[in-house]
Amino acid sequence: MSDAQRQMCWVAELTPAGRGAVATIAVWGVAATQLLQDCFKPRGRAVLSATPPGSVRFGNWCGSGQHSEEVVVCRCAADEWEVHCHGGRAAPAAIIESLVCRGALVCNSTDWLVRRSVDTLEIESQIALATATTERTAAILLDQSRGALRDCITRIVEFLNCGDTASARRTLSRLRQLSGIGLHLCRPYRVAVVGPANAGKSSLVNRLSGFQRSIVMDEPGTTRDVLAARAAFDGWPVELIDTAGIRAARDPVERQGVELAVQQARDADLAILVFDAASLEAASFGAVPVPGPVLCPDALSRPSALGRPDALPRLDAPTESHAVMEFGELFGCSTEPDQVATESGAGICPDQYFNTTARANRSWLFVANKVDLCTESAPPCDVQVSAKTGQGIAELTSLMLRRLTSEVVPLPGEAVPFRQRHVDAIAAAGKLLESGDLTNASRVLVEFLAFPPSGELR
């Protein structure tokens, strides 16, 4: 076989990177059968080229000549094969290398998908499906790969073309409702756990994640960097962000950690504000007691000041080694909190601590930790928990999911937009529909369905 003929063979690993029991490698092209015969020794007398499409062969892969790997080879079509070997990285890497040494060209799984399909939505869903981390999110993406979203968009186009604006508006509205969940099917929700030093934030992250991701000590300032722990709650992927305690720190490294904590709270899908319930028993609910001299909160928004402790403005001298830091100012809201009802009863409304956008998005939770140490009833808040005993954790996770998903969950087989281009097209069509331009609303969706596969899919 000539070099040109040998290069008419491509190989791609189809399984996602990481640990797994079985890995699948696609091999296709005019030279695929010949290259496989050079490396694969099937059990039995029949030669590999005589294997009919749809059949499998068991045997040994001897591509390197030094080590034999038991594999299963499937012939999918005349010039298309799949090799199934042990999962992980070593076995598939060795098989691919042996084929490349014989002239095969390496491609990625997206190239393989584009070659097999001209339906961009199917390709996108297959790519997303490979990165799904829970059964629940994988099931939703599997519905999309089977045509749920395409069929839904097609129905909307039909509604628009026949003038059924009510059905089109209702269907587009439902897709917009589900877009928040759709965009997090592969990208986990980010939940930042923030609050004063020594409030038990790291213990809470460890309890929620189910393992000790963060070091826990009684000494304030133990956590200085941002630590992340992946978890899943009721099938929804969540990334828990443990942050440094927010306090006036003299150490420059800890000061940077405080600044990162504030930024994480602002950028997260949800911020859990954790306070020591025992300290709040005797504190005013509009402020948080912080040990030691206190940094004027608005200074935290000035990175240049953080590097100059002597230049930092200070509040009045603390009483009994404690001072008060207003979280409202810290997060960009100087409004004094009012005594209004929360979800768990009368008390402080944490909405006052965030800007208008955060309040509209319900993007935080006010949590009193260490309730097991309270001698009196814990102060009003969204949730009262004990990271040590587990008290209130189930309630916290339930409320956390309600905030993240807005309690809008897709039904089995329902269409869900899961990429930003899907959300943008649906929003554009909705605006055109509201303006009465049904023709262009239909055009936007037709172009969305006809979007050609490209490198942007990766």
Secondary structure, 3 states (H helix, E strand, C coil): CCHHHHCCCEEEECCCCCCCCEEEEEEECCCHHHHHHHHEEECCCCCHHHCCCCCEEEEEECCCCCCCEEEEEEEEECCEEEEEEECCCHHHHHHHHHHHCCCCEECCHHHHHHHHCCCHHHHHHHHHHHHCCCHHHHHHHHHHHCCHHHHHHHHHHHHHHCCCHHHHHHHHHHHHHHHHHHCCCCCCEEEEEECCCCCCHHHHHHHHHCCCCCCCCCCCCCCCCCEEEEEEECCEEEEEEECCCCCCCCCHHHHHHHHHHHHHHHHCCEEEEEEEHHHHCCCCCCCEEEECCCECHHHHHCHHHHCCHHHCCECCCCECCEEEECHHHHCCCCCCCCEEEECCEEEECHHHHCCHHHHHHCCEEEEEECHHHCCCCCCCCCEECCCCCCCCHHHHHHHHHHHHHCCCCCCCCCCCCCCHHHHHHHHHHHHHHHCCCHHHHHHHHHHHHCCCCCHHHC
